[in-house]
Amino acid sequence: MNSYYRSLLFMGICVVFTGCMASQSDTQLETRKSESASQSDDGAVRLASAESELKPAAEEETNTYKVKFETTKGDIIIEVHPDWSPRGSERLKELVESGFFTDTAFFRVVDGFMAQFGISNDPVANQKFRDAPLKDDPVRKSNTRGRITFAATGQPNSRTTQMFINYGNNGRLDGMGFAPFGEVVEGMKVVDALYSGYGEKPSRLQGRIADEGNGFLKQQYPKLDYIKTATIIK
């Protein structure tokens, strides 16, 4: 496994460990969902910085768009907000328009935490974007249920193609620099139904998945769910 995927795996382990330590608190937060989401969003906004590098929020908001993921469990539609994460939202559009997500696995599905995807079946595409990481965006919204966020290695400016949908209130990720760029507006039941029996196991083989494609992944973990296609809808 190359250093990039080792870093992603290490970051994932750290986040899961943090999540376990915070599980009691998270349960309490879920019972006060509306209040918690509001408070977390306020905290996330306070984390925003480097505003001078970004487009005016009013202009970005007019560019909101939706993406439909057709999956093996049904359709998921997310609404993307460029004003939340300008660089992240632009990268998603680039990935969708290039066909990057065709036959892409939800390779890391952890109940109560997240559903992660974003390793292409095409090794060339994986290498292309791995060599073009994004600069960080300020965290303007909290990682609450249904919001979608790019994964990162824990190092600055390390986002590439992997992303996750939050299952619960993961506000602890806000202070770690994970900036949501959109949210599920249709199909959250589909997200909840994604196969989670393998847990973290497939994510330990990210390098092989990226280099060998789905032939390897489907042989090792045949029950995983997949994105069939992704399209931008108005």
Buried (B, 14 or more C-beta within 10 A) or exposed (E): BEEBBBBBBEBBEEBBEBBEEBEEEBEEBEEEEEEBBEBBBEBBBEBBEEEEEBEEBEEBEEBBBBBBBBBBBBEBBBBBBBBBBBBBBBBBBEBBEBBBBBBBBBBBBBEBBBBBBBBBBBBEBBEBBBEEBBEBBBBBBBBBBBBBBBBBBBEEEBBBBBBBBBBBBBBBBBEBBBBBBBBBEBBBEBBBBBBBEBEBEBBBBBBBBBBBBBEEBBEBBEEBBBBEBBEEEE
